[in-house]
Amino acid sequence: MLTPMEKLTPLTPLGADREESRAKEAVSPEESPFGAIFRSAINNVKETDAEFKESQYLLATGQTDNPAATMIAAYKSQTAVNMLIQLRNKALDAYSELTRINL
C-alpha cells in the first residue's frame, strides 16, 4: 500500500495572500524596502538551513521514510544561499554605480 509523502495543498491565486503577507512583513518606519528584502532573504536562508539540518538528523538517525527529502532540503538551502549572494552582488553593483555618478 502506498502512502503519500506529504499532504498536497491547493495553490492559491496570485495576489490573494498579498495583503496577509504585507501584514506579516510590515516594514518599520525607519527600515527601507531594500532592508526588508534583505531581511526576508536572510530569514529564508535561516529557515531552509534549519530544515536541511533537521532532515539530515532524521536521515542519520533512521527516523525518516524518505531519504530523497534530504536532497531536496539541501537543494532548497543551496538555492536560498545563492539567491542571497546574488542580491548582495546586485546591491554592491548598484552602489558602485551610484558612487560613480558625477553631480
Rosetta constraint file for C-alpha pairs under 8 A:
AtomPair CA 5 CA 66 HARMONIC 7.42 0.50
AtomPair CA 12 CA 16 HARMONIC 6.70 0.50
AtomPair CA 12 CA 17 HARMONIC 7.77 0.50
AtomPair CA 14 CA 18 HARMONIC 7.93 0.50
AtomPair CA 15 CA 19 HARMONIC 7.94 0.50
AtomPair CA 17 CA 21 HARMONIC 6.03 0.50
AtomPair CA 18 CA 22 HARMONIC 6.15 0.50
AtomPair CA 19 CA 23 HARMONIC 6.23 0.50
AtomPair CA 20 CA 24 HARMONIC 6.31 0.50
AtomPair CA 21 CA 25 HARMONIC 6.14 0.50
AtomPair CA 22 CA 26 HARMONIC 5.75 0.50
AtomPair CA 25 CA 36 HARMONIC 7.92 0.50
AtomPair CA 27 CA 31 HARMONIC 6.15 0.50
AtomPair CA 27 CA 32 HARMONIC 7.48 0.50
AtomPair CA 27 CA 33 HARMONIC 7.34 0.50
AtomPair CA 27 CA 36 HARMONIC 6.58 0.50
AtomPair CA 31 CA 35 HARMONIC 6.09 0.50
AtomPair CA 31 CA 36 HARMONIC 6.94 0.50
AtomPair CA 32 CA 36 HARMONIC 6.44 0.50
AtomPair CA 33 CA 37 HARMONIC 6.28 0.50
AtomPair CA 34 CA 38 HARMONIC 6.30 0.50
AtomPair CA 35 CA 39 HARMONIC 5.99 0.50
AtomPair CA 36 CA 40 HARMONIC 6.03 0.50
AtomPair CA 37 CA 41 HARMONIC 6.23 0.50
AtomPair CA 38 CA 42 HARMONIC 6.09 0.50
AtomPair CA 38 CA 84 HARMONIC 7.62 0.50
AtomPair CA 38 CA 87 HARMONIC 7.70 0.50
AtomPair CA 39 CA 43 HARMONIC 6.13 0.50
AtomPair CA 40 CA 44 HARMONIC 6.14 0.50
AtomPair CA 41 CA 45 HARMONIC 6.31 0.50
AtomPair CA 41 CA 80 HARMONIC 7.46 0.50
AtomPair CA 41 CA 83 HARMONIC 7.75 0.50
AtomPair CA 41 CA 84 HARMONIC 5.94 0.50
AtomPair CA 42 CA 46 HARMONIC 6.30 0.50
AtomPair CA 42 CA 84 HARMONIC 7.00 0.50
AtomPair CA 43 CA 47 HARMONIC 6.13 0.50
AtomPair CA 44 CA 48 HARMONIC 6.11 0.50
AtomPair CA 44 CA 80 HARMONIC 6.61 0.50
AtomPair CA 45 CA 49 HARMONIC 5.99 0.50
AtomPair CA 45 CA 77 HARMONIC 6.47 0.50
AtomPair CA 45 CA 80 HARMONIC 5.31 0.50
AtomPair CA 45 CA 81 HARMONIC 5.91 0.50
AtomPair CA 45 CA 84 HARMONIC 7.76 0.50
AtomPair CA 46 CA 50 HARMONIC 6.16 0.50
AtomPair CA 47 CA 51 HARMONIC 6.19 0.50
AtomPair CA 48 CA 52 HARMONIC 6.12 0.50
AtomPair CA 48 CA 73 HARMONIC 7.02 0.50
AtomPair CA 48 CA 76 HARMONIC 6.40 0.50
AtomPair CA 48 CA 77 HARMONIC 4.88 0.50
AtomPair CA 48 CA 80 HARMONIC 7.27 0.50
AtomPair CA 49 CA 53 HARMONIC 6.16 0.50
AtomPair CA 49 CA 74 HARMONIC 7.98 0.50
AtomPair CA 49 CA 77 HARMONIC 5.43 0.50
AtomPair CA 50 CA 54 HARMONIC 6.12 0.50
AtomPair CA 51 CA 55 HARMONIC 6.12 0.50
AtomPair CA 51 CA 73 HARMONIC 6.53 0.50
AtomPair CA 52 CA 56 HARMONIC 6.11 0.50
AtomPair CA 52 CA 70 HARMONIC 6.56 0.50
AtomPair CA 52 CA 73 HARMONIC 4.89 0.50
AtomPair CA 52 CA 74 HARMONIC 5.65 0.50
AtomPair CA 52 CA 77 HARMONIC 6.79 0.50
AtomPair CA 53 CA 57 HARMONIC 6.18 0.50
AtomPair CA 54 CA 58 HARMONIC 6.21 0.50
AtomPair CA 55 CA 59 HARMONIC 6.13 0.50
AtomPair CA 55 CA 69 HARMONIC 7.11 0.50
AtomPair CA 55 CA 70 HARMONIC 5.25 0.50
AtomPair CA 55 CA 73 HARMONIC 7.13 0.50
AtomPair CA 56 CA 60 HARMONIC 6.03 0.50
AtomPair CA 56 CA 70 HARMONIC 6.10 0.50
AtomPair CA 57 CA 61 HARMONIC 6.12 0.50
AtomPair CA 58 CA 62 HARMONIC 5.99 0.50
AtomPair CA 58 CA 63 HARMONIC 4.93 0.50
AtomPair CA 58 CA 64 HARMONIC 5.48 0.50
AtomPair CA 59 CA 63 HARMONIC 6.20 0.50
AtomPair CA 59 CA 64 HARMONIC 5.62 0.50
AtomPair CA 59 CA 67 HARMONIC 6.42 0.50
AtomPair CA 59 CA 70 HARMONIC 7.30 0.50
AtomPair CA 66 CA 70 HARMONIC 7.88 0.50
AtomPair CA 67 CA 71 HARMONIC 7.38 0.50
AtomPair CA 68 CA 72 HARMONIC 6.36 0.50
AtomPair CA 69 CA 73 HARMONIC 6.04 0.50
AtomPair CA 70 CA 74 HARMONIC 6.13 0.50
AtomPair CA 71 CA 75 HARMONIC 6.21 0.50
AtomPair CA 72 CA 76 HARMONIC 6.20 0.50
AtomPair CA 73 CA 77 HARMONIC 6.13 0.50
AtomPair CA 74 CA 78 HARMONIC 6.12 0.50
AtomPair CA 75 CA 79 HARMONIC 6.02 0.50
AtomPair CA 76 CA 80 HARMONIC 6.15 0.50
AtomPair CA 77 CA 81 HARMONIC 6.32 0.50
AtomPair CA 78 CA 82 HARMONIC 6.17 0.50
AtomPair CA 79 CA 83 HARMONIC 6.12 0.50
AtomPair CA 80 CA 84 HARMONIC 6.29 0.50
AtomPair CA 81 CA 85 HARMONIC 6.22 0.50
AtomPair CA 82 CA 86 HARMONIC 6.19 0.50
AtomPair CA 83 CA 87 HARMONIC 6.17 0.50
AtomPair CA 84 CA 88 HARMONIC 6.21 0.50
AtomPair CA 85 CA 89 HARMONIC 6.17 0.50
AtomPair CA 86 CA 90 HARMONIC 6.10 0.50
AtomPair CA 87 CA 91 HARMONIC 6.14 0.50
AtomPair CA 88 CA 92 HARMONIC 6.18 0.50
AtomPair CA 89 CA 93 HARMONIC 6.14 0.50
AtomPair CA 90 CA 94 HARMONIC 6.11 0.50
AtomPair CA 91 CA 95 HARMONIC 6.13 0.50
AtomPair CA 92 CA 96 HARMONIC 6.14 0.50
AtomPair CA 93 CA 97 HARMONIC 6.20 0.50
AtomPair CA 94 CA 98 HARMONIC 6.21 0.50
AtomPair CA 95 CA 99 HARMONIC 6.26 0.50
AtomPair CA 96 CA 100 HARMONIC 6.43 0.50
AtomPair CA 97 CA 101 HARMONIC 6.75 0.50
